[in-house]
């Protein structure tokens, strides 16, 4: 049975997954890959409440905020422009660390699906397996690729964990290999490689962001006023899609079919 919870944004109070309770290390993967504020990236009020919620149940934990940007702008500059540094100063918590995923040593994680779409294994920070709990904290966006809607939420948010040095294509600033031959297929591999290793998901639906085309940072913000949380990334994303009144992307359906098949 799904434990997905929907809250009104102004009264959002985060209850972390059980894996975070008493944890020694928790990784929070926020959607902060572009130097553009919410809803292109996750709202800082939601991120703040997630960090405070984890601290309430894990008073001694090292809480690692882990992200990798997708832009020519440096990681440090993106965090500065978005106000993340200011948020950390306000929280004044010595156990909080902000790390650039692109600078960390990485390892190969096995794809747990019986039917990999492209990747049998995928490279991501080794630090992921050294945590007691991992939480994806995403905004909600809809772009259009090859005439099909692509929803970016808790699962797509994990793209920022893959090293650009490994997955770059023409541009060194992006992860072009993760869009070949089809991003919807690669997202199935992302879920069964990293998504299944995450114990929590948060989707900030205070606003949804509707792109004019394929560009994830140019479009229109539409108020929804909700935050969706739970322990299953697919369930959380599907509930967010329903609340946002958006079409369901192909990769959600493929993941659901593969999970039912076992």
N, C-alpha and C positions, 0 to 999 in steps of 0.2 A: 504494500500500500504506500502511495506517495506521501511524503511528509512536507510537500511544498506549501509555503505560507505566503499569503499576499497581505501587504500592509499599505496603509496610506503613507505617502512620502513624509508629510509633516510629523507624523507620530511613529516613524520607523524606529524599532528597538530591536537590535540584532541579537538573536539567540544562536550562538555558534553550534556546529555539530559536536557530538560527544567526543570525537577524536581530539578536539581542541581543549577539552576540560583537563586541566592539570598538565598540559603539554609543555615540553621543554623548548620546542621550536615549531613555529607555525609560519607557513609561507602564504602570503596574500599576493595574488596576481591581479592587479588592477588594470583596467583598460585605460592606459595613459600614453598611448603610442604616438600621439600627434600633439603639436603645440597649440591645440584649439580646445577651448573649454567645453563643458557639458552642453548638449548631449553627444557631441562628437566623441568625447571621452567621458568617463564616469564622473558623476558629481562628487565634489569633495565632501558635502554633508553626509552622503551615503558612505563614502570611504571612511570618514571619521568615525561614524557610528559602528562600522564593522571592526575597526581597530579597537575602539573602546569596548565593544562586546567581547572580543577575544581576550582583552586584558582582564575583564571581569572574571572570566572562567579560567584563565591561565596567568596568574599574577607573576610568575617567575619566568615566563616564556621569553625567548628571543623571537620577536615578530619581524619577519623579513618581508619587506615590500619589494617584490621582484617583477621587473618589467624590462622589455626591450623595445626601443622605439622603431618607427618605420618612416623615417624622414631624414632629410639632409641636416636638420637641426640636431645638435648634439643632445645626448641624454641629459646632461646637466642643465642645459638651456631649456629643454622641454619641461623638466620638473620645476624649474624656476618660473617659467611663464605660466604654468598651470596652477601655481601656488602650493605645490606639494611641500616644498622646503618650509614655507610659512606655516603650513599645517603641522609639520613635525615639530617646529619650534613652539607652537602653541600647546601641543600635547605634552611636550617636555618629558618624554619617556625614554630613558637611556636604553631600554630594551628594544627600541624600534630601530631597524636598519633599512636603508634604501639602497638597493643594488641593481646594477645594470646587467641584465642577463647575458648580453653580448660579451661581457668581460670575464665571465666565469668559465671554469673548466666544464666540459660537457661529456656525456656518455651516451651510448646507444640504448634506447628503451625498446623492448620488444612489442610488436603489435599483437594484441591479444585476440584479434579477430581471426576466425578460421578462413576468412576471405578478404585478405588485404587488397585494397584498391590500387595502391602503387608502392607503398613502403612497408617492408617487413619489419624494419627497425627505423627509429628516428632519433636524431641527436637533440639533446636538451640538457640543461644544467644538471650536473651530478647532485647539486644541493637539494634537488627535489626529493630524492629518495632518503635524504638525511633529516627530513622533517616528520613530525608526528601528525601534522594536519596540513592540508593544502586547500585554499579557498580561491575560487575565481570570482572576481568582482567586476562586472561588466556594465557598460551602457547597452543601449538597444538601438541598432541601426538597420536600415534596409537599403541596400544598393541593388543594382541590376547588372547582371553579367550574362552575356550571350542570350539576352531576352528573358532570363529567368530571375526571379527575386532571390537575393542572397541575404539572409538574416544573420546579423552579427550580434551574438549575445555571449553567454558563458562559455560555450564550446569554442566559437571563433576567437574569443579573447585569448585563447592559449597560443595563438600564432606568435605572440610576442616573446615566447619562451625559446623559440628555435633560433639558433645562431645564424645571423646574416652571412657570416663567413662561409657557412656550409650551404645555405639554401638560397643564396643570391643568384640572380640571373644576369640580365643586362645591367641593372642598377645595383651598386653596392649598398644602397640605402634601404632596399626592400628584400623580400623573401620570395623572389619570382618563381623559384622552383616549386613552391607550395601552391602555385596556381596552374601547374602543368600536370596532366593535360586538361584538368578540370578541377577548380577549387572545391566544388561540391563533393567530388570523389575523395580528394585529399583530406577534407574535413572528417570523413568517416575514419580514415587512418589516424588523424589527430585525436579523435575521441577514443578509439580503442588502444591508442598508445599512451597518451597522457590523461585524457579525460576520465578514464576509469580509475586513475590514481588520485583523483581529487575527491576530498570528503565533503566539500561544501561549494555552493554557488549562490551568488547574489546578482540579480539583474536590476539595475537602476532604470525604472520606467517612469521617473518623474516627468521626463519628456522622451518621446521617441524621435529619432532622427531619420528623415526620409531624404535620401540622396537623389539628385536629379538624374544620375547615371551610375557609373561604376565608381566614382570618386567618393571615398568614405568621409571626406571632410568638407564637402560642399553640398548644401541642401537646406532643408527646412525642419525646424523643431516644432513638434506637435505635443501639447500637454496631455499626459495620461494620469499622472499623480499617484503612481504605485511603485512599490518595491517588491520583488519576488525573491524568496529565499528557499533553500532546501538542501538536501544532501546528494541529489542526483542531478547532474548537469543537464541531461536530456529533458527530464521532467520539468525542471525550472525553465529551460528555454521554451518548451512547448506551452507552458502556462503563460509565459510572457508574450508569446506570439498570439495566443488567444485574447489576452487582455488588450494587446495593442491593435487587434483587429487586422492583422497582417496575414498574408498567405504563408503557408508552411513551406520552407525550402526543401529541396529534394534530399539533402543530406540527413535531415532529421528522420525522414521516412526510411532511408536506407539503414541508418543506425538502429531504428526501432525494429525493423525486420530481422536484422542480424542478431539483435538481443533475444528476440523471440525464438530464433532458430537455435540459440545456445552456442 
